[in-house]
Amino acid sequence: MTDTQIFEPEGRAVPFVDEGDGPVKLVLIQEQGLPADVLGVVGHYLAEEAGFHVVRVGYRAGDADVSVEDRVDDVLAVIDHVGLSDTWIGGHGTSA
């Protein structure tokens, strides 16, 4: 699997994984508190077997109190950093 990179917009440490180079762009966002690789298998499959360009965005390192607005800022910063202009966005959550 592809290694996690850290992008630091305005001093924030946002982990992400960028794999595949297919024409379909997909950003996967995990829920806070889940293991960093929770979407790793599905992301890797979509990149390697289905031909997607997949970017998985994790949570800021060491920051348990990230607001929804901050989370959106982090994801958009990674999308801009990677250079995606059009993308599908999906995620994973376990809210009760």
C-alpha positions as CSV (number, residue, x, y, z in Angstrom):
1,M,0.0,0.0,0.0
2,T,1.0,3.6,-0.4
3,D,2.6,5.6,2.4
4,T,0.9,8.3,4.3
5,Q,2.0,11.9,3.5
6,I,1.6,14.9,5.7
7,F,0.4,18.2,4.3
8,E,0.8,21.3,6.5
9,P,-1.4,24.1,5.3
10,E,-1.0,27.0,7.8
11,G,0.8,24.8,10.2
12,R,-1.9,22.0,10.4
13,A,-0.6,18.5,10.0
14,V,-3.1,16.8,7.7
15,P,-2.3,13.1,6.8
16,F,-3.3,11.9,3.4
17,V,-2.7,9.0,0.9
18,D,-2.6,9.6,-2.8
19,E,-2.7,6.6,-5.1
20,G,-3.6,5.6,-8.6
21,D,-3.8,7.8,-11.6
22,G,-7.0,6.9,-13.3
23,P,-9.4,9.3,-14.9
24,V,-12.0,9.0,-12.1
25,K,-11.0,11.0,-9.0
26,L,-12.3,10.0,-5.6
27,V,-11.6,11.5,-2.2
28,L,-12.3,9.3,0.8
29,I,-12.7,10.8,4.2
30,Q,-12.6,8.8,7.4
31,E,-14.4,9.4,10.7
32,Q,-12.4,10.7,13.6
33,G,-11.3,8.0,16.1
34,L,-11.1,5.2,13.5
35,P,-7.7,3.6,12.6
36,A,-5.8,5.6,10.0
37,D,-6.0,2.7,7.5
38,V,-9.8,2.0,7.9
39,L,-10.4,3.0,4.2
40,G,-7.0,1.6,3.1
41,V,-8.2,-1.7,1.6
42,V,-11.1,-0.2,-0.3
43,G,-9.0,2.8,-1.5
44,H,-6.2,0.6,-2.6
45,Y,-8.6,-1.7,-4.5
46,L,-10.2,1.2,-6.2
47,A,-6.8,2.6,-7.3
48,E,-5.2,-0.7,-8.3
49,E,-8.0,-2.8,-9.6
50,A,-10.7,-0.4,-10.7
51,G,-8.4,2.3,-12.1
52,F,-9.4,5.3,-9.9
53,H,-7.3,8.1,-8.6
54,V,-7.9,7.9,-4.9
55,V,-7.0,10.4,-2.2
56,R,-7.7,9.4,1.4
57,V,-7.7,12.2,3.9
58,G,-7.1,11.6,7.6
59,Y,-7.6,13.7,10.7
60,R,-5.1,16.3,11.9
61,A,-2.4,14.8,14.0
62,G,-3.0,15.2,17.7
63,D,-6.1,17.4,17.4
64,A,-9.2,15.8,18.9
65,D,-11.4,18.9,18.7
66,V,-11.6,19.6,15.0
67,S,-14.9,21.3,13.9
68,V,-16.8,20.4,10.8
69,E,-15.7,23.6,9.2
70,D,-12.0,22.9,10.0
71,R,-12.4,19.4,8.6
72,V,-13.8,20.8,5.4
73,D,-10.9,23.3,5.2
74,D,-8.4,20.4,5.7
75,V,-10.0,18.3,2.9
76,L,-10.2,21.2,0.5
77,A,-6.6,22.1,1.2
78,V,-5.4,18.5,0.4
79,I,-7.6,18.5,-2.8
80,D,-5.9,21.7,-3.9
81,H,-2.5,20.4,-2.9
82,V,-2.9,17.2,-5.0
83,G,-4.3,19.2,-7.9
84,L,-7.7,17.7,-8.3
85,S,-10.2,20.0,-10.1
86,D,-13.1,17.6,-10.3
87,T,-13.7,14.8,-7.8
88,W,-16.2,12.5,-6.2
89,I,-16.2,12.6,-2.4
90,G,-17.1,9.7,-0.1
91,G,-16.5,8.7,3.5
92,H,-17.0,6.5,6.4
93,G,-18.8,7.1,9.7
94,T,-20.2,5.2,12.6
95,S,-22.5,7.8,14.1
96,A,-25.2,6.4,16.3
